[in-house]
Amino acid sequence: MYDVPLKDAVLNYKTRNGFAPDAIIIPKHIAAMNIPVATRIRTLMVNMERCRWIPSTITKAKEFIVINIPSYRLTYFKNNTPALVSNVVVGKAMNQTVIFSGMMQYIVFSPYWNVPRSIIKKEIAPAMAKNKNYLAQHNMEWNGGNIRQKPGPKNSLGLVKFLFPNSNAIYLHDTPSKSLFDEEKRAFSHGCIRVAKPVELANLILKDDSNWTPEKIAAAMNSGTESWYTLKNKIPVYIGYFTAWVDGEGAVHFYEDVYGRDERLALLIFEQ
């Protein structure tokens, strides 16, 4: 009998295993439920090793941001307490988001999107060859031999981006494609990280900054003119890859190995 207690158990299981939180059971859920305990233990050990890679400066900071790629989730901690949890979209398998740590220094309101050369070559140039009005139709323009998209609600970076300078050119940003955040698997980007709650994140980061109010933030986001703001305090950002994690209530969560990295690390660990 699929009764209420069983439905609640299914919902709890699906929440802890990265599935959409509905009561429907299909073959992929049954397959996940039948993963052997020994395999789950192996996954836990692999992720315990990854925990050793987290810089100690991250967790000692008064505030920091953690993005876990397999769970498609951002958590902003203040005083070791989650102040914001947001769904994110990460890089697809062909454009994997890089694992690293950095220091957030800038918030850019109404940003331009400076299109990477790789995207110009693979996507925009072929589109321009078919449609001479492609740039104008997508609110784009030439800029010193490169292409950029003008600020505005249809800009691919949305209304705000958060920069922590790094050699991988990875950053957090808004997006006009809000529907992707409702997908169960959210590996769609070219490598950067799209945030489902960018307005909330900006407001929390600038909450204690006397230069800003929610009204000023909203105005800057919707001004249509790019503006940069240097944060008074840099915020540590850690982009990690954890296919198993224990939440604040002690419950173990497992996530799909979206980039197929677990087995390679397991071989290194267990062959030693």
C-alpha positions as CSV (number, residue, x, y, z in Angstrom):
1,M,0.0,0.0,0.0
2,Y,1.4,3.4,-1.0
3,D,0.1,5.1,2.1
4,V,1.0,8.5,3.7
5,P,4.0,7.3,5.8
6,L,5.5,5.6,2.8
7,K,5.0,8.8,0.7
8,D,6.7,10.8,3.4
9,A,9.6,8.4,3.4
10,V,9.9,8.6,-0.4
11,L,9.9,12.4,-0.3
12,N,12.6,12.4,2.4
13,Y,14.7,9.9,0.4
14,K,14.3,11.9,-2.8
15,T,15.3,15.2,-1.0
16,R,18.4,13.5,0.4
17,N,19.4,12.1,-3.0
18,G,19.1,15.0,-5.3
19,F,15.8,14.1,-6.9
20,A,12.8,16.3,-7.6
21,P,10.7,16.4,-4.4
22,D,7.6,14.6,-5.6
23,A,5.9,11.4,-4.6
24,I,6.3,9.6,-8.0
25,I,8.6,6.6,-8.1
26,I,10.1,5.6,-11.4
27,P,12.9,3.1,-12.3
28,K,15.8,5.5,-11.7
29,H,14.6,6.0,-8.1
30,I,14.4,2.2,-7.6
31,A,17.9,1.8,-9.0
32,A,19.2,4.4,-6.6
33,M,17.5,2.8,-3.6
34,N,19.2,-0.5,-4.5
35,I,22.8,0.9,-4.6
36,P,24.7,-1.5,-2.2
37,V,25.7,-0.2,1.2
38,A,29.3,-1.0,0.4
39,T,29.1,1.3,-2.6
40,R,27.7,4.1,-0.5
41,I,30.5,3.6,2.1
42,R,33.0,3.9,-0.7
43,T,31.4,7.1,-1.8
44,L,31.6,8.5,1.7
45,M,35.3,7.7,1.9
46,V,35.9,9.4,-1.4
47,N,34.2,12.6,-0.2
48,M,35.9,12.5,3.2
49,E,39.2,12.7,1.2
50,R,37.7,15.8,-0.6
51,C,36.9,17.4,2.7
52,R,40.7,17.4,3.4
53,W,41.1,19.7,0.4
54,I,38.9,22.5,1.8
55,P,41.2,25.4,2.7
56,S,41.2,26.0,6.5
57,T,40.8,29.7,5.9
58,I,37.3,29.1,4.4
59,T,35.6,27.7,7.5
60,K,37.4,30.1,9.9
61,A,36.0,33.1,8.1
62,K,33.1,35.1,9.5
63,E,31.3,34.7,6.2
64,F,31.9,32.5,3.2
65,I,30.2,31.0,0.2
66,V,30.2,27.4,-0.8
67,I,29.0,26.0,-4.1
68,N,28.6,22.2,-4.4
69,I,28.6,21.2,-8.0
70,P,26.8,17.8,-7.7
71,S,24.0,19.2,-5.5
72,Y,23.6,22.3,-7.8
73,R,23.4,24.4,-4.7
74,L,25.0,27.6,-3.2
75,T,25.1,28.2,0.6
76,Y,26.1,31.6,2.0
77,F,27.3,31.2,5.6
78,K,27.4,34.0,8.1
79,N,28.8,33.2,11.6
80,N,28.8,29.5,10.6
81,T,25.1,29.6,10.0
82,P,23.5,29.3,6.6
83,A,22.1,32.7,5.8
84,L,21.0,31.8,2.2
85,V,20.6,28.6,0.2
86,S,20.1,28.9,-3.5
87,N,19.8,26.6,-6.4
88,V,22.5,27.1,-9.1
89,V,23.2,26.1,-12.7
90,V,26.8,24.8,-13.3
91,G,28.9,23.9,-16.3
92,K,27.8,21.1,-18.5
93,A,30.0,18.0,-19.0
94,M,31.8,19.6,-21.9
95,N,32.3,22.9,-20.0
96,Q,32.9,21.7,-16.5
97,T,32.9,24.2,-13.7
98,V,36.4,24.2,-12.1
99,I,37.0,23.3,-8.4
100,F,38.9,26.1,-6.6
101,S,38.7,28.8,-4.0
102,G,38.9,32.6,-4.4
103,M,38.0,35.9,-2.7
104,M,34.9,37.8,-3.8
105,Q,35.9,41.4,-4.3
106,Y,33.4,43.0,-6.6
107,I,29.7,43.2,-7.4
108,V,28.9,44.4,-10.9
109,F,25.4,45.8,-11.5
110,S,23.8,45.9,-14.9
111,P,26.8,44.1,-16.4
112,Y,27.9,43.8,-20.0
113,W,28.5,40.2,-21.1
114,N,31.9,40.1,-22.8
115,V,31.4,37.0,-25.0
116,P,34.3,34.5,-24.8
117,R,36.2,33.9,-28.0
118,S,35.3,30.2,-27.9
119,I,31.5,31.1,-27.9
120,I,32.0,33.6,-30.7
121,K,33.7,31.0,-32.8
122,K,31.4,28.1,-32.1
123,E,28.0,29.8,-31.7
124,I,27.8,33.4,-32.7
125,A,29.9,33.5,-35.9
126,P,27.8,30.7,-37.5
127,A,24.6,32.4,-36.4
128,M,25.8,35.8,-37.8
129,A,26.5,34.0,-41.1
130,K,22.9,32.9,-41.3
131,N,21.4,36.1,-40.0
132,K,23.0,39.5,-40.6
133,N,20.8,41.1,-37.9
134,Y,21.8,38.5,-35.2
135,L,23.8,41.0,-33.0
136,A,21.1,43.6,-33.0
137,Q,18.4,41.1,-32.3
138,H,20.4,39.8,-29.3
139,N,21.3,43.3,-28.0
140,M,24.9,42.7,-28.8
141,E,27.6,45.0,-30.3
142,W,31.2,45.0,-31.5
143,N,33.7,46.2,-28.9
144,G,37.3,46.6,-30.1
145,G,37.3,43.4,-32.2
146,N,35.3,41.5,-29.6
147,I,31.5,41.1,-29.1
148,R,29.6,42.1,-26.0
149,Q,26.0,42.0,-24.9
150,K,24.6,45.3,-23.6
151,P,23.1,45.5,-20.1
152,G,19.5,44.8,-19.6
153,P,17.0,42.2,-18.5
154,K,17.7,39.9,-21.4
155,N,21.5,40.0,-20.9
156,S,22.9,36.5,-20.4
157,L,24.4,37.5,-17.1
158,G,21.1,38.9,-15.9
159,L,21.1,42.0,-13.7
160,V,24.2,41.4,-11.5
161,K,27.4,39.4,-11.3
162,F,29.7,38.6,-8.4
163,L,33.4,38.5,-9.1
164,F,36.2,36.7,-7.3
165,P,39.2,37.1,-9.7
166,N,40.7,33.8,-10.9
167,S,42.6,32.4,-13.8
168,N,39.6,30.2,-14.8
169,A,37.4,33.3,-15.5
170,I,34.6,31.7,-13.3
171,Y,32.1,33.9,-11.5
172,L,28.5,34.0,-10.1
173,H,25.8,35.7,-12.0
174,D,22.1,36.2,-12.5
175,T,20.3,34.8,-15.6
176,P,17.1,35.5,-17.6
177,S,16.6,31.8,-18.0
178,K,14.9,31.2,-14.7
179,S,13.1,28.0,-15.7
180,L,16.4,26.0,-15.6
181,F,16.5,26.3,-11.8
182,D,13.4,24.0,-11.7
183,E,15.2,21.2,-13.5
184,E,16.4,18.2,-11.4
185,K,19.8,18.2,-13.1
186,R,21.2,21.7,-13.7
187,A,24.5,21.3,-15.6
188,F,23.7,23.7,-18.5
189,S,26.2,26.6,-18.5
190,H,29.6,27.2,-20.2
191,G,31.4,27.0,-16.9
192,C,30.2,30.0,-14.8
193,I,27.6,29.6,-12.1
194,R,24.1,31.0,-12.5
195,V,22.4,31.8,-9.2
196,A,18.6,31.4,-8.6
197,K,18.6,34.1,-5.9
198,P,20.9,36.8,-7.0
199,V,18.9,39.7,-5.6
200,E,18.8,38.0,-2.1
201,L,22.5,37.3,-2.3
202,A,23.4,40.9,-3.2
203,N,21.2,42.2,-0.4
204,L,22.8,39.9,2.2
205,I,26.4,40.7,1.1
206,L,25.7,44.4,1.3
207,K,23.4,44.3,4.3
208,D,26.0,45.8,6.7
209,D,27.3,48.3,4.2
210,S,26.0,51.8,4.8
211,N,26.4,52.7,1.2
212,W,23.6,50.4,0.2
213,T,19.9,49.8,0.8
214,P,17.6,47.3,-1.0
215,E,16.2,50.2,-3.0
216,K,19.6,51.3,-4.2
217,I,20.6,47.8,-5.1
218,A,17.4,47.3,-7.1
219,A,18.0,50.7,-8.9
220,A,21.6,49.7,-9.7
221,M,20.5,46.3,-11.1
222,N,17.9,47.9,-13.3
223,S,19.8,51.1,-14.4
224,G,20.9,49.7,-17.8
225,T,24.4,51.1,-17.1
226,E,27.2,48.9,-15.9
227,S,28.6,49.9,-12.5
228,W,31.2,48.2,-10.3
229,Y,31.3,48.1,-6.5
230,T,34.3,47.0,-4.5
231,L,33.3,45.1,-1.3
232,K,34.6,46.5,2.0
233,N,35.4,43.0,3.1
234,K,36.4,40.2,0.7
235,I,34.3,37.1,1.0
236,P,35.9,33.6,0.6
237,V,34.3,31.5,-2.1
238,Y,34.8,27.7,-2.4
239,I,33.6,25.7,-5.4
240,G,33.7,22.1,-4.4
241,Y,32.6,18.7,-5.7
242,F,30.9,16.5,-3.1
243,T,28.7,13.6,-4.1
244,A,28.0,12.9,-0.4
245,W,27.4,15.3,2.4
246,V,26.0,15.5,5.9
247,D,23.7,18.3,6.6
248,G,23.3,20.4,9.8
249,E,20.8,17.8,11.2
250,G,23.1,14.9,10.7
251,A,21.3,13.4,7.6
252,V,23.5,12.0,4.9
253,H,22.8,13.3,1.3
254,F,24.0,11.6,-1.9
255,Y,24.2,13.3,-5.3
256,E,24.8,12.1,-8.8
257,D,28.5,12.1,-9.9
258,V,27.7,14.5,-12.7
259,Y,31.3,14.8,-14.0
260,G,32.2,11.2,-13.3
261,R,35.0,11.9,-10.9
262,D,34.3,9.5,-8.0
263,E,35.8,6.4,-9.5
264,R,39.0,8.0,-10.5
265,L,39.6,9.3,-7.0
266,A,38.5,6.0,-5.5
267,L,41.1,4.1,-7.5
268,L,43.8,6.5,-6.2
269,I,42.6,6.1,-2.6
270,F,42.1,2.3,-2.5
271,E,45.1,1.4,-4.6
272,Q,47.5,2.9,-2.0
